[in-house]
Amino acid sequence: MSEALETSDPIRNVEHLDRVLSTPTEALVEAMRSLRGDILVLGAGGKMGPNLAVMARRATDAAGVARRVIGVSRFARNEAESALAAAGVETIRCDLLDPDQVAALPDAENIVIMAGMKFGTTGREGLTWALNTVVPGIVARRFAGSRFVVFSTGNVYPLTPVSQSGSLETDPPEPIGEYAYSCLGRERVFDYYAKALNSPTVIARLNYANEPRYGVLVDVANKVWNDQPVDVTMGYVNVIWQGDACAMMLRALEHATVPPVVLNVVGPEVLSVRRLAERFGQLMDKEVRITGVEATDALLSNGLAGYERLGWPEVDHERMVGWIADWVMRDGECLAKPTHFECRDGRF
């Protein structure tokens, strides 16, 4: 049983949080036992990167396997590089837009590519497209024949009726906005090179990962705590605990195929933003202010196909809400990067 399930008390501090977020599931440990080769995590310095890379290291150690786990990033946050090194993850600084630097990276049979751009895309569309579509071409050619798990997003889907269960992997993409289009571009580039270079690939469409410092639930909790109105026009969401998302992404390595397989990595429930705000209000003893009226459609994905291959999430939304409410009320660390989940025009 993972530490996430064993921990019913509040998350004490950042160190405790990172330990919980990087605790591998038993199923992941078994997957790491049978997986061949080293693991290279590209984009290991971002929001999820350190937890995923450390989880890979811990799962590998628990499986009793000799394997290098290497985190690659520009490491704009020095503390992320230090935390990885302390956990036994090798680190390499690299600008993934520079083909020469990418060429110098060590070979690895397993590539998890998390690098990309979302925040601040409006006004920096050129950089967004470069990071989300040029980097994939550089990386795919450098590691031809390796096994890939590619982080993508549910934003490539259209808004779907709330009465349905969310978009399926077989539904045609209909991106809204340049960010979503650039993410579909990333998928198409990896799809091309997977087939051209015989590189088994999983394209994992994530929405939305949450932990106490970041995520949709943190956005809602902060508004309630700070007496700000919660906009419910985008009235329904999927959320998933970041530790569960990391475990599912790493397990996806054993399901990579040519042509690539697409899997949604999402929470199992369609959650009402209004109800989430009201629950935070109860836990925080705050009056909730609501603005807007729920639209009949929302950005939602169906995760059943992913659960069949990657396992069910272990942490439910009620536990996430409890942990996050407590964290926000104690003025815990916040990454100050709103998800903009309420945006319906794709402008981030």
C-alpha positions in Angstrom: 0.0 0.0 0.0 1.3 3.4 -0.9 2.1 6.1 1.7 -0.7 8.2 0.1 -3.3 5.7 1.3 -1.7 5.2 4.7 -1.6 8.9 5.3 -4.9 10.1 6.7 -3.4 13.0 8.7 -2.7 16.4 7.1 0.4 16.8 4.9 2.8 18.3 7.4 5.3 20.2 5.3 6.9 20.3 1.8 9.3 17.4 2.7 6.4 15.2 3.7 4.4 16.2 0.7 7.2 15.3 -1.7 7.7 12.0 0.0 4.0 11.2 -0.4 3.9 12.4 -4.0 6.9 10.2 -4.9 5.8 7.0 -3.2 5.4 4.3 -5.8 2.4 2.0 -5.9 3.0 -1.8 -5.6 1.9 -2.2 -9.2 4.6 0.3 -10.3 7.3 -1.5 -8.4 6.3 -4.7 -10.3 6.4 -2.8 -13.6 9.9 -1.5 -12.8 11.0 -5.0 -12.1 10.2 -6.2 -15.6 11.1 -3.0 -17.5 14.4 -3.1 -19.4 16.8 -0.2 -19.5 17.5 3.2 -18.0 14.9 6.0 -17.7 15.5 9.5 -19.0 13.0 12.1 -17.8 13.0 15.2 -20.0 11.6 18.2 -18.3 12.4 16.9 -14.8 12.6 20.4 -13.3 8.9 21.3 -13.7 5.9 21.0 -11.5 5.6 17.2 -11.8 9.0 16.3 -13.0 10.8 16.0 -9.6 8.1 13.8 -8.1 8.0 11.5 -11.2 11.7 11.1 -11.4 12.1 10.4 -7.7 9.2 7.9 -7.9 11.0 6.1 -10.7 14.1 5.9 -8.6 12.2 4.7 -5.5 10.3 2.1 -7.5 13.4 0.9 -9.2 15.2 0.5 -5.9 12.2 -1.3 -4.3 12.2 -3.7 -7.3 15.9 -4.5 -6.7 16.9 -3.5 -10.2 20.1 -1.8 -11.3 19.0 1.2 -13.5 20.0 4.8 -14.1 17.2 7.3 -13.6 18.3 10.6 -15.1 16.5 14.0 -14.8 17.1 16.5 -17.6 16.1 20.1 -17.5 17.4 23.6 -17.7 16.7 23.6 -13.9 15.5 27.1 -13.6 14.7 26.1 -10.0 18.0 25.1 -8.4 16.1 23.4 -5.5 14.6 20.9 -7.9 18.0 19.8 -9.1 19.2 19.5 -5.5 16.2 17.5 -4.5 16.7 15.1 -7.3 20.3 14.6 -6.6 19.6 14.0 -2.9 17.1 11.3 -3.9 19.6 9.4 -6.1 18.4 10.8 -9.5 21.2 11.8 -11.8 20.8 15.3 -13.2 21.9 16.9 -16.5 21.3 20.5 -17.5 20.2 20.8 -21.1 18.3 23.2 -23.4 16.1 20.8 -25.4 15.8 23.3 -28.2 19.5 22.9 -28.8 20.1 19.8 -31.0 23.8 19.7 -30.0 23.0 19.6 -26.3 20.3 16.9 -26.9 22.8 14.9 -28.9 25.2 14.9 -25.9 22.6 13.3 -23.6 23.2 9.6 -22.6 21.4 6.8 -24.4 18.4 5.4 -22.7 15.8 2.8 -23.6 13.0 4.7 -21.8 12.2 8.3 -22.4 9.5 10.2 -20.4 9.1 13.6 -22.0 7.4 16.2 -19.8 8.9 19.3 -21.4 6.5 21.8 -22.9 4.8 25.2 -22.4 1.4 26.2 -21.1 1.5 29.2 -18.8 2.0 32.5 -20.4 1.4 31.2 -23.9 -0.6 34.3 -25.0 1.8 36.8 -26.4 4.5 34.1 -26.7 2.9 31.9 -29.3 6.2 31.4 -31.2 8.0 30.0 -28.1 5.0 27.9 -27.3 5.0 26.2 -30.7 8.8 25.8 -30.6 8.8 24.0 -27.2 5.7 22.0 -28.0 6.5 20.9 -31.6 10.1 21.6 -32.4 11.6 19.9 -29.3 9.6 16.7 -30.0 11.3 16.4 -33.4 14.8 16.9 -31.9 14.2 14.4 -29.1 12.4 11.8 -31.3 15.3 11.7 -33.8 18.0 11.6 -31.1 16.4 8.7 -29.3 15.2 6.7 -32.3 14.1 3.2 -31.3 13.6 4.1 -27.6 10.4 3.7 -25.7 8.5 6.9 -25.2 5.8 8.2 -22.8 4.7 11.6 -24.1 2.9 14.0 -21.8 0.0 15.6 -23.5 -3.2 17.2 -22.4 -7.0 16.7 -22.5 -7.1 20.2 -24.0 -6.8 18.6 -27.4 -10.4 17.5 -27.0 -13.4 19.8 -27.6 -15.8 20.8 -24.8 -18.2 17.9 -24.4 -21.8 17.7 -22.9 -21.7 17.3 -19.2 -24.4 14.6 -19.5 -21.8 12.4 -21.2 -18.8 10.8 -19.5 -16.1 12.8 -21.2 -14.0 12.4 -24.3 -12.7 9.0 -25.3 -9.3 8.4 -26.8 -11.0 7.4 -30.0 -12.8 10.8 -30.3 -11.3 13.2 -32.9 -9.3 16.1 -31.4 -10.8 19.5 -31.8 -8.4 21.9 -30.0 -9.6 25.3 -28.8 -6.8 28.0 -28.9 -3.1 28.0 -29.8 -1.9 26.2 -26.8 -4.2 23.2 -27.4 -3.3 23.2 -31.1 0.4 23.2 -30.3 -0.2 20.2 -28.0 -1.9 18.4 -30.8 1.1 19.3 -33.0 3.4 17.6 -30.4 1.3 14.5 -30.6 1.4 14.5 -34.4 5.2 14.9 -34.4 5.7 11.9 -32.0 3.2 9.9 -34.0 5.2 10.5 -37.2 8.6 9.6 -35.7 7.2 6.6 -33.7 6.2 5.0 -37.1 9.2 6.3 -39.1 11.8 5.3 -36.5 10.1 2.3 -34.9 9.9 4.0 -31.5 7.2 2.5 -29.3 5.1 5.3 -27.8 2.3 6.2 -25.4 0.6 9.6 -25.7 -0.8 10.3 -22.3 -3.5 13.0 -22.2 -3.5 14.4 -18.6 -6.1 16.6 -16.9 -5.9 17.8 -14.2 -3.1 16.8 -11.8 -3.5 18.2 -8.3 -1.4 18.6 -5.1 -1.5 21.2 -2.3 0.7 23.7 -4.1 -0.9 23.7 -7.5 -4.0 22.5 -9.5 -7.6 23.2 -10.1 -8.5 22.3 -6.5 -5.9 24.8 -5.2 -7.3 27.5 -7.5 -10.8 26.9 -6.1 -9.5 26.7 -2.5 -7.6 29.9 -2.7 -10.5 31.8 -4.0 -12.8 30.5 -1.2 -10.1 31.2 1.5 -9.5 34.7 0.1 -13.2 35.6 -0.2 -13.0 35.8 -4.0 -15.8 34.7 -6.3 -15.6 31.3 -7.9 -16.5 31.3 -11.6 -18.6 28.2 -12.3 -19.2 28.8 -16.1 -16.8 25.9 -16.7 -18.8 24.1 -14.2 -17.3 20.5 -14.2 -13.8 19.1 -14.1 -11.8 15.9 -13.7 -9.0 16.0 -11.1 -6.3 13.4 -10.2 -3.8 13.3 -7.4 -0.4 14.1 -8.8 1.2 11.0 -7.3 -1.4 8.8 -9.0 -0.7 10.6 -12.3 3.1 10.0 -11.9 2.6 6.3 -11.2 0.3 5.9 -14.2 2.7 7.7 -16.5 5.6 5.5 -15.5 3.5 2.3 -15.8 2.6 3.5 -19.3 6.2 2.7 -20.4 5.3 -1.0 -20.5 2.4 -0.3 -22.8 4.2 1.6 -25.5 3.5 0.5 -29.1 4.0 1.3 -32.8 1.8 3.0 -33.8 1.4 5.0 -30.6 -1.4 4.3 -28.2 -3.3 7.2 -26.7 -4.4 7.0 -23.1 -6.3 9.5 -20.9 -4.8 10.0 -17.5 -7.6 11.6 -15.5 -9.7 11.3 -12.3 -12.6 8.9 -12.3 -15.3 11.4 -11.5 -17.0 14.4 -13.2 -16.9 16.9 -10.3 -19.0 20.0 -9.9 -16.9 23.2 -9.4 -19.8 24.7 -7.4 -19.9 21.6 -5.1 -16.1 21.7 -4.7 -16.3 25.4 -3.7 -19.0 24.6 -1.2 -17.0 21.8 0.3 -14.0 24.0 0.7 -16.3 26.6 2.3 -17.5 24.0 4.9 -13.9 22.9 5.7 -12.6 26.5 5.9 -15.7 28.0 7.6 -16.0 30.5 4.8 -19.0 31.9 2.9 -18.7 30.9 -0.7 -19.2 33.5 -3.4 -20.3 32.1 -6.8 -20.3 33.9 -10.1 -21.6 32.7 -13.5 -23.9 29.9 -14.5 -22.7 26.4 -15.4 -22.5 25.8 -19.1 -23.9 22.6 -20.5 -20.5 21.5 -21.7 -17.0 21.3 -20.2 -13.5 20.0 -20.9 -13.9 16.4 -19.6 -12.1 13.1 -20.4 -13.0 9.5 -19.8 -10.3 7.5 -18.0 -11.6 4.0 -18.2 -9.2 2.8 -20.9 -6.3 4.2 -19.0 -7.4 2.5 -15.8 -7.5 -0.9 -17.5 -3.8 -0.6 -18.4 -2.4 1.7 -15.8 -4.4 1.0 -12.7 -7.0 3.1 -10.8 -6.0 6.2 -8.9 -5.6 5.5 -5.2 -6.4 8.9 -3.8 -9.9 10.1 -4.2 -11.0 13.7 -4.5 -12.4 14.0 -1.0 -8.9 13.2 0.4 -7.4 15.7 -1.9 -9.9 18.4 -0.9 -9.2 17.7 2.8 -5.4 17.9 2.4 -5.6 21.0 0.2 -8.0 22.9 2.5 -5.7 22.3 5.5 -2.6 23.3 3.5 -4.2 26.5 2.3 -5.4 27.5 5.7 -1.9 26.9 7.1 -0.5 29.2 4.4 1.5 26.4 2.9 3.8 26.9 0.0 2.0 27.8 -3.3 3.5 27.7 -6.8 1.4 30.7 -7.8 0.6 29.2 -11.2 -3.2 29.3 -11.8 -4.4 26.5 -14.1 -6.9 28.8 -15.8 -9.2 25.8 -16.0 -12.2 28.2 -16.2 -11.0 29.5 -19.6 -13.3 28.4 -22.4 -11.5 30.1 -25.3 -8.2 28.3 -24.9 -6.2 31.5 -24.1 -3.7 30.7 -21.3 
